[in-house]
Amino acid sequence: MGISESASVHRPAPRRVFLLGATGTIGRATARALVARGHEVVCFVRPPTRTRAAASRLRAADAPHPLAALGVEVRVGDVRDPDSLAREGFRGERFDAVVSCMASRTGTARDAWAIDHQAHLQVLAAAKQAGVTQMVLLSAICVQKPLLAFQHAKLAFEAALMSSGLTWSIVRPTAFFKSLSGQVKRVQEGKPFVVFGDGRLTACKPISDDDLAAFLASCLDDPARQNCVLPIGGPGEALTPREQGEQLFALLGRPPRFKQVPVALLDVIIAVLGALGRLVPALADKAELARIGRYYGTESMLVWDPATERYDAAATPSTGQETLVGYHAKLLRGEVGDDRGEHAVF
């Protein structure tokens, strides 16, 4: 199933957009996509240091932010602080829309509820004060089968946005290229491709930053993408981890080699860390990270059909032109960098 980008052909009247999460690769791509459509974009970003004194020095120095080269205005503050959001973010000015690519860095319970839920609630309240009538939210397809803290936090804000009175679009993408590229270097070095089970437990439709950004930006102008939840993947058929590995070895001209990790091993790690986490809080966070790893190792990033209790690749819409194998080819040629950050799986 494919989704046309015909909505982006016409040029609607430019609007003033407040963008969150612009320092991530998807956020930067979204900033570019919004500017390309003629919108005026203000990016609200966190300071490069957590100390107030350093943040004040940064504002005093008025140093240009790397994002400014994209043709956007950059404002620095703390999205977790309602006063900072109002003072350094919206500044009492009028905006037409909010686009959020913001997400918690780790996915642990404390981080998720602080950013994916509470910070977004504060943005929503401030946005209404600023006259915003529309919000586009980047969520995640995995919330359709919630087992983890960050999924529940995202769902809680999704519900708040749906009932906010704003025109809304909730975009739930499948796996990102960068989250599936952590093994390129190890395979290049002659190591096997690591899979959970036999490598066929899961599948996804990987989507690039630019294709996802174009889709997010189009939600501002396409009525068919408003007031609805939008699962979205990249072009082509769904890929299992084994198929991803086979493609990578084919690019290198080598026979495929796989290392299989039993899911039961993750269960043991989770049980041990969970038990120790009752005594050492830091280990509780590690247990949650292990649960996240197990989830992605055993659940497909495709549309979930509750009637059949199965993931449905055919029901997962596709968009864009960029493929994962094409991206891996660029990585191998050194044409793009490995900028995974918190999206790294290996």
KOLNU-731185 format. One record per atom (N, C-alpha, C): x, y, z. Coordinates in steps of 0.001 Angstrom, whole numbers, plus 500000, padded with zeros to 6 digits. Atoms other than C-alpha are relative to their C-alpha. Layout:
# residues N
XYZ ...
This chain:
# residues 346
500843498814500000 500000500000500000 500883501242500000 499168498804500071 501471503371499039 499206501253500280 500632498709499763 500722506971499969 500650501019499099 499478499020500951 501094509649497326 500412501272500703 499561498713499466 502941512886497995 499432501151499169 500572498961500858 500669514828495622 499596501235500783 500415498860499176 499593517010498549 501083501051500085 498908499048499863 503031518635498527 500295500742498692 499742499363501291 502812519702494854 499551501459500024 500457498613499945 500693522786495487 500676500728501156 499328499193498981 501994525650497612 498967500782500803 500945499254499169 499604526674500389 500673501228500602 499459498792499387 499996529965502199 500969499627501115 499021500307498946 503116529933504411 499414500251501385 500455499848498627 502495529520508103 501191500064500950 498972499890498974 504432530127511279 499966498730500844 499960501321499381 505550526787512740 501018499972501134 499134500193498830 507004526051516190 500434498540499970 499494501350500182 509256522982515789 500799499539501212 499296500621498878 510435520726518618 500784498791499504 499201501165500357 513153518082518405 500859500205498773 499295499703501245 515034519835515614 501472499636500024 498576500351499961 518496518800516841 500243498545499607 499857501370500467 517848515136515954 499997499944498483 499908500091501461 518329513859512421 498631500123499340 501342499869500561 514581513542511796 499510501425500154 500396498611499786 513989516975513306 500658500946499006 499320499151500982 516629518559511060 499395499816498614 500626500263501297 515114516873508025 498626500657499923 501324499374499968 511686518140509091 500114501512499872 499769498560500157 513027521680509447 500244500339498530 499738499765501425 514364521456505883 498718499877499178 501232500228500760 511055520092504603 499009501142500193 500921498889499731 509034522846506288 500451501277499293 499466498813500668 511312525595504983 499803499889498488 500170500205501442 511165524086501481 498570500256499558 501404499746500318 507369524421501629 499598501446500267 500259498576499837 507677528108502436 499550500434501372 500439499642498650 506818527991506138 501109500735500761 499069499328499081 508445530255508726 500154499094501221 499769501026498981 510050527903511245 500826500560501155 499270499677498786 511095528599514827 500279498682500730 499593501237499321 513055525759516462 500328500299501456 499716499856498573 513044525482520245 500861498823500418 499045501069499721 516106523518521345 500568500139501405 499397499988498671 517757522560524602 501390500631499933 498634499462499983 520977524355525631 501012498872499942 498988501043500104 524206522462524988 500551499543501338 499585500403498657 524829522297528726 498813500126500922 501144499994499094 522534521688531649 500064501134501021 499888498953498978 523815524578533779 499366501292499519 500657498742500353 521793527767533805 501015501076499624 498992498970500273 524946529906533884 500543499868498586 499465500215501348 526300528330530724 498959500348498954 501056499659500947 522924528679528996 499874501511499859 500068498541500051 522869532370529924 501159500577499195 498842499529500778 526381532839528528 499795499770498515 500245500299501407 525304531183525299 499075501047499396 500930498992500517 522379533586524914 500689501350499897 499316498709500011 524583536558525789 500961500091498823 499045499994501108 527180535559523226 499305500024498654 500771500005501236 524405535145520612 500719499234498898 499269500806500975 526457532466518919 499015499350499035 500912500622500965 524866531188515696 499900498501500234 500239501430499817 523326527739516040 500115499308498647 499877500700501283 524112525132513358 498686499887499237 501289500108500667 520378524839512645 499647501242499197 500331498744500676 520264528479511557 500336499951498511 499618500120501408 521948527478508296 498874499433499147 501126500561500736 518698525731507347 498949501052499659 500975498941500263 516867529064507247 498911500079501045 500964499947498909 515114528708510591 500510500930501094 499599499263498798 515121530795513756 500159498998501130 499734500930498903 516631528986516745 499867500737501327 500153499470498653 515545529680520312 500390498909500998 499438500961499060 517263528004523269 499294500112501351 500652500011498697 515495526963526461 499747498580500454 500268501299499397 514154524115528559 498523499663499833 501385500349500279 510996522447527262 499312499410501228 500580500554498779 510511520843530698 499533501084500960 500304498869499123 510151524291532284 498958500895499327 501033499181500634 506834526058531497 500390501465499858 499573498599500083 508381529464532248 500983500201498851 499036499906501097 511278528839529871 499302499849498654 500746500230501237 508885527555527226 499269501264499561 500715498765500320 506839530751527451 500954501153499722 499091498855500088 509755533159527911 500955499905498819 499006500154501067 512399531794525538 499440499335498741 500570500708501137 510130529741523301 498981500825499240 501077499312500711 506815531291522323 500102501520500082 499724498562499832 507750534766523669 498764500885499802 501214499210500139 504133535935523619 499596500265498570 500284499786501424 504070535706519820 498943499014499509 501008500855500597 501477534121517542 500652498952499097 499569501080500881 502047530775515821 498768499308499438 501110500709500633 499877528771513469 499989498509500347 499935501449499809 501119525246514144 501222499613500822 498870500631499315 503370523076516287 500269498667499305 499577501319500492 505323520160514816 501008499477501008 499095500554498988 506976517900517381 500637498702499521 499187501202500224 509759515434516602 500736499642501283 499331500166498714 510720515476520279 499643498658500627 500225501256499293 511135512222522191 501028499866501112 499057500240498918 512783511037525374 501254499330499456 498716500505500511 516446510163524929 500193498512500273 499697501368499601 516487506833526757 498806499057499915 501172500859499957 512922505555526924 499722499420501369 500273500460498643 513217504815530642 498774500730500542 501277499487499525 510089505491532683 500066501474500385 499899498619499542 511259508730534316 500165500964498827 499729499161501161 512575510179531068 498781500084499091 501149500039500900 509551509090529036 498835500845500518 501133499236499471 506929510546531344 500322501487500098 499606498582499936 508932513772531683 499946500676498635 499901499394501330 509381514347527932 498840499608499092 501042500452500930 506969512213525905 498607500407500458 501323499635499487 504083513150528179 499963501420500565 500157498734499298 504577516062530586 500475501199499189 499496498868500792 506737518305528390 499070500306498831 500931499778501105 504341517796525501 498694500657500484 501187499344499439 501388518716527740 500246501497500194 499654498588499799 503179521959528618 500073500741498669 499959499393501338 503835522658524939 498590500236499499 501380499881500461 500174522037524160 499294501188500651 500625498869499298 499033524519526822 500556501328499503 499380498756500488 501540527171525681 499606500275498558 500371499827501404 500629526570522044 498604500612499875 501356499430500033 496966527302522701 500031501479500334 499858498589499653 497975530570524361 500562500807498840 499371499322501137 499970531411521226 499128499984498751 500913499988501133 496960530924518964 500145498838499043 499797501170500873 498089527581517527 498682499256499819 501224500743500307 495275525712515806 500271498585499497 499677501302500581 497156522634514559 501295499464500595 498768500631499506 499719520137515848 500234498689499271 499569501254500614 501623517371514080 500984499349500962 499199500707498999 503108514792516453 500659498777499388 499280501210500361 505800512268515621 499945499052501190 500113500997498945 504939509198517696 500789498766499568 499297501234500367 505910505538517140 498978498896499774 500978501041500324 504153502533515608 499875498972501119 500029501015498950 505029500368518613 498989500296501101 500971499704498944 502482502174520811 498696499253499803 501246500729500245 499733500128519172 499920498705500827 499965501176499130 500840497187521359 500877500348501202 499161499414498942 502032498936524544 500330499039501135 499518500814498885 504143496969526999 501033500745500834 498875499288499394 506756499585527953 499567501381500488 500339498703499405 506761502810529966 499905501098498950 500013498896500958 507608505084527035 498805499907499062 501180500155500852 504762503613524978 498750500532500701 501148499494499241 502232504363527712 500060501525500120 499860498545499915 503641507891528072 499588500658498685 500378499457501311 503285508520524335 498487499919499788 501441500156500169 499745507144524301 499213500998500850 500693499048499124 498762509368527226 499968501384499372 500045498687500657 499812512475525311 499185499950498707 500827500111501206 498247511232522086 498530500243500344 501389499826499580 494931511045523952 499708501460500342 500179498588499660 495408514581525305 499932500862498742 500014499233501242 496151515913521818 498681499801499251 501250500285500708 493103514201520310 498818500771500599 501112499320499322 490846515858522893 500253501487500215 499575498619499738 492595519259522760 499172501062499291 500714499007500809 490341520923520209 500802500506498824 499167499633501136 493279521475517837 499790499011498854 499868500931501112 493502519992514366 501293499231500227 498829500785499630 495927517106514881 500297498912498981 499542501151500768 497957514505513046 501004499256500875 499085500833499220 499660511639514897 500649499013499039 499263500807500976 502342510020512740 500781498927500745 499346501138499346 503519506548513774 500873499260498982 499129500647500992 506526505530511653 500504498633500465 499335501263499702 508105502112511434 501470500286500276 498592499847499615 511840501572511936 500726501017499136 499174499018500701 514278504346511004 501261499340499444 498757500517500578 517293503721508774 501105499931501047 498861499913499079 519664504835511520 499937498953501105 500110501004498944 518257502361514043 500284498597499490 499738501309500600 518927499503511624 501382499922499368 498708499907500690 522441500494510606 501197499763500909 498906500159499051 524494499675513692 500944498852499693 499134501142500290 525892496479512192 500784500152498701 499284499803501265 527227497946508957 501512499911500224 498557499985499753 530677498570510434 500511498627500410 499522501306499528 530944495200512202 500019498977498861 500003500909501143 529953493321509037 501122500357499031 498894499532500843 532401495438507071 501338499479500523 498760500490499366 535084494288509542 500114498483499990 499932501451500114 534297490645508796 499249499238501068 500753500656498940 532032489924511765 498624499570499494 501334500443500430 528684488097511497 498923501019500352 501162499163499753 525322489856511439 499196499356501132 500671500540498813 523597489423514818 498488500085499839 501458500020500048 519927488389514892 499470499316501254 500664500707498913 517502487341517606 499236498818499406 500619501195500550 516220483827517124 500620499661498653 499487500330501330 516500482842513470 500059501210499078 499962498790500819 516290486454512277 498720500250499234 501282499833500710 512714486039511041 498851500258500969 501044499761498997 510851486877514256 499222501275499729 500607498688500194 510117490430513164 500209500486498564 499813499341501295 509777492635510098 499612501462500149 500326498575499983 509512496341509335 500106500556498586 499846499277501255 509269498834506492 500846501246500304 499130498892499589 512301501085507130 499712501277499226 500285498703500624 511820504785506425 501156500963500275 498891499049499871 514445507477505823 499547501271500694 500305498716499359 514648510791507654 499280500938499041 500575499046500954 513863512793504507 498600499598499567 501342500439500387 510884510656503461 499009500208501137 500869499773498848 509441510817506980 499748501486500192 500150498548499850 510076514578507158 499016500568498993 500936499530501028 508235515144503883 498569499637500374 501334500432499584 505298513168505237 499491500860501158 500396499159498866 505254515121508513 499589501396499538 500291498653500486 505359518461506704 498696500041499217 501210500024500816 502561517426504349 498734499965500851 501173500062499129 500245516865507321 499420501379500296 500505498641499767 499984520634507738 498993500414498949 500773499497501136 498323520985504339 498988499014499432 500855501018500590 496583517714503507 498880499614500962 501112500328499097 493096517382505087 499835498497500247 500123501450499845 493224513607504524 500948499465501065 499031500424498990 496129513457506999 499798500741501326 500286499226498793 494452515508509709 498904499332500818 500926500615499050 492533514381512795 499959498480499829 499903501454500116 493767510831512318 501393499516500408 498736500655499677 496489508417513394 500534499382498718 499430500350501290 498886507692510538 501216499090500155 498831500884500065 501076504589510575 500655500161498638 499318499782501278 503737504944507886 501350499297499978 498701500626500203 506687503024506503 500611500498498704 499328499631501230 509164503426503697 499540499137498833 500421500716501195 508893502026500152 500428498534500005 499603501391500160 509029498363499200 499351499058500990 500547501030499130 508247495123500970 500597500080501402 499470500084498632 508663494552504696 501222499087500023 498750500745499910 512109493242505651 500180499402501382 499601500604498735 513103490780508368 501462500367500265 498572499768499741 516464491251510134 500910499111499138 499172500875500835 517799488242508216 500102500554498581 499973499427501345 516836489870504914 500856501262499959 499139498817499930 518492493108506017 501467499594499974 498630500492499985 521669491159506762 500422499465498638 499689500547501319 521543489344503435 500276501117499004 499773498855500892 521253492671501610 501358500627500259 498734499374499642 524241494040503503 501178499157499504 498927500868500493 526434491030502703 500087500043498475 500002499916501461 525370491256499038 500700501277499535 499325498748500352 526544494885498937 501512499850500108 498571500205499778 529930493727500248 500568498867499144 499537501097500836 530069490813497836 500489498807500801 499576501096499127 530359488285500680 498828499074500287 501074500913499601 528382485173501659 499468500391501378 500589499591498712 525963485852504540 500506499147501161 499622500671498754 527110484987508075 499176500616501127 500866499504498941 524757485230511047 500379499398501346 499863500472498622 525090484958514807 498634500107500654 501336500033499423 521842483915516477 500050500128501522 500080499781498554 521059485219519975 498633499521500481 501302500472499517 518330483323521859 499266501078500788 500810499022499266 515491485486523135 500026499690501496 499973500400498584 515661483500526392 501153500657500756 498867499327499357 519028485130527074 499590501391500468 500498498685499600 517342488535527124 499086499890501211 500901500190498858 514722487184529510 500782499829501298 499156500193498812 517453486102531931 500593501337500436 499402498702499689 519162489508531718 498970500928500641 501065499137499473 515866491306532322 499638499581501430 500360500487498665 515047489101535329 501060500376501030 498914499683499073 518457489630536925 500045501499500288 499951498548499809 518517493392536352 498772500509500740 501219499595499313 514920493702537494 500082499734501491 499863500338498576 515676491947540762 501000500921500685 498990499115499422 518831493976541391 499529501449500022 500495498628500074 516995497152540393 499170500411501190 500750499660498781 514888496905543536 500915500552501083 499007499524499033 518086497615545459 500817501168499461 499177498967500638 519996499794542963 499178500649498880 500871499363500990 517815502298541052 500593500054498591 499378499916501323 520343502638538213 499815498699499226 500180501285500663 519946498936537466 498553499794499557 501401500048500437 516165499366537256 499866500621498616 500003499378501327 516754501706534312 500610499063498961 499372500943500930 519062499129532735 499046498851499677 500987501050500239 516327496523533147 498961500469498986 500971499462500955 513900498795531297 500598500086498607 499338499973501305 516438499288528500 500077498593499402 499977501381500486 516751495500528269 498617499576499519 501364500300500445 512963495231528031 499725500641498646 500157499323501288 513026497779525205 500701499203498901 499270500792500970 515681495728523432 499266498717499641 500750501224500268 513627492567523818 498771500284499154 501197499637500764 510528494310522504 500341500127498519 499638499786501402 512277495435519328 500565498733499361 499481501248500532 513860492002519003 498928498958499717 501053501021500130 510514490180519102 498685500522499429 501242499422500521 507811492594517857 500276500724498685 499842499336501291 507420493725514259 499558501452500074 500397498601500116 507223497425513433 499110500149498760 501008499986501050 504146497001511252 498636500224500650 501340499817499459 500431497663511644 499530498699500656 500506501133499239 498956495355514284 498504499841499758 501415500297500224 495641493706513438 499455499304501246 500491500611498754 493819493112516749 499028498851499755 500960501067500291 491244490888515043 500712498666499800 499237501229500258 493827488356513846 501155499816500973 498858499970499083 496410489269516521 501296499683499254 498791500165500808 499062489446513822 500389501351499416 499532498809500694 501209492146512245 499709499844498512 500456500045501386 500053493033508741 500831500943499140 499147499180500866 502676494234506256 499183500683498913 500811499440501090 500047494763503539 499182501198500471 500794498891499454 498081497097505835 500863501160500472 499078498941499569 501180499174506642 500319500894498812 499785499118501149 501227502205504312 501480500303499771 498629499652500384 504402503160502454 500038501395499406 499806498691500612 505778506492501358 501471500165499635 498624499627500298 508910507955499789 500670499130498954 499208500646501043 511675506699497526 501246499301500535 498715500510499505 514706505908499706 499839498623500654 500038501347499436 515443502273500596 501153499790500970 498954500293499024 517471500796503446 501268499513499311 498808500510500682 519796498943501059 500746501128499299 499353498842500613 520450502210499225 500750500834501024 499347499259498919 521259503923502514 501259499280500463 498820500770499597 523620501112503514 501106500104498953 498995499832501048 525352501424500151 500719501334500149 499393498683499784 525932505126500878 500917499975501225 499157500128498811 527270504269504344 501323499323499649 498795500741500368 529723501779502857 500935500833499120 499181499134500858 530895504359500302 500476501246500729 499603498823499235 531308506982503046 499278501267499594 500734498820500472 528727509297501476 499113500595501088 500770499514498851 526722509578504717 500687499491501260 499389500384498736 527772509374508349 499069499170500844 500773500799499058 526626507058511121 499605500902501153 500480499038499007 524510509425513233 498811499407500741 501109500705499375 522452507004515272 499597500576501348 500318499497498660 522691508559518728 499277498956500834 500757500927499150 520082506976521028 499246498956499197 500708500983500809 518654505042518081 500841498769499732 499139501151500242 521563502614518096 499413498754500663 500428501272499463 520541498983518556 501213499135500306 498767500754499785 524036497443518225 501155500975500074 
